[in-house]
């Protein structure tokens, strides 16, 4: 590497030469440093990263961590991790030497996090604090497993926060029907909640559905993708887990409803989204429908569970009476 001043701009520039994974010599540069000291520090960090020397800064190692991990997880998962790192971890540990961070430093950071407030002026939840600490620990674990860091100071410091499972609320059939009637004035809301409640699919799976996923002759619905909104763009990914790729048998009333709904969407293409709305829209509609109908407000995710209970009931019927799960029992509105 070499550091020199750009006389035209008055700033400093670093010319960086390195050997890539194929053994080929490469060259790149970075310019715009205000002082020679800043340019030299950046040059030193690049040399440490190239040699994987752990006296590099935490933020330099985070770049290595990102390079190693980003392509191994889904885009939305990585964005969640990266947001925590950018806003909660790097501002505190970024300039510290990785191999000099001790458990006491992590404890001091935890104390800051536990006193911090969010944008609404509220303390972070116990669940969120635990998630933030887990991300810090994951970065140190990566350094321990693959880059010979001796210990994980976050693990030694112990976690902060705790995981509290939210109470799961259910609607009875009568409560759901009241809610459905309340949102019937907006067809896209009504049909979206019909699918969520009676088929048991996830919200992201619902928003990714296209007409091609429905087979009305066989009364089936194929789930093979999920929808996310990332950085202002619509992103279609694979479902949450490999087992989430599945074909669902729809009861006749739901099949008829969805066939009617899609037929009303003049000119829709086979690969277009049936529900071109957002998660925020449906959360708003959940609030509106619950208030209008007078039923308790439940989480959209919890709408899946009456479906799961019904499927278990059908399986039990199958074993007791020898009926299949696709018998008339599952073909009529419960």
Secondary structure as GFF3:
##gff-version 3
##sequence-region A 1 334
A	DSSP	beta_strand	2	6	.	.	.	ID=ss1
A	DSSP	beta_strand	11	19	.	.	.	ID=ss2
A	DSSP	beta_strand	25	33	.	.	.	ID=ss3
A	DSSP	alpha_helix	36	51	.	.	.	ID=ss4
A	DSSP	alpha_helix	58	69	.	.	.	ID=ss5
A	DSSP	three_ten_helix	70	72	.	.	.	ID=ss6
A	DSSP	alpha_helix	75	84	.	.	.	ID=ss7
A	DSSP	pi_helix	85	89	.	.	.	ID=ss8
A	DSSP	alpha_helix	90	93	.	.	.	ID=ss9
A	DSSP	three_ten_helix	98	100	.	.	.	ID=ss10
A	DSSP	alpha_helix	103	115	.	.	.	ID=ss11
A	DSSP	alpha_helix	126	147	.	.	.	ID=ss12
A	DSSP	alpha_helix	153	157	.	.	.	ID=ss13
A	DSSP	alpha_helix	173	182	.	.	.	ID=ss14
A	DSSP	alpha_helix	187	199	.	.	.	ID=ss15
A	DSSP	alpha_helix	203	208	.	.	.	ID=ss16
A	DSSP	three_ten_helix	211	213	.	.	.	ID=ss17
A	DSSP	beta_strand	214	215	.	.	.	ID=ss18
A	DSSP	beta_strand	220	223	.	.	.	ID=ss19
A	DSSP	beta_strand	226	230	.	.	.	ID=ss20
A	DSSP	beta_strand	233	237	.	.	.	ID=ss21
A	DSSP	three_ten_helix	242	244	.	.	.	ID=ss22
A	DSSP	beta_strand	246	249	.	.	.	ID=ss23
A	DSSP	alpha_helix	252	263	.	.	.	ID=ss24
A	DSSP	alpha_helix	279	293	.	.	.	ID=ss25
A	DSSP	three_ten_helix	300	303	.	.	.	ID=ss26
A	DSSP	alpha_helix	304	321	.	.	.	ID=ss27
A	DSSP	three_ten_helix	328	330	.	.	.	ID=ss28
###
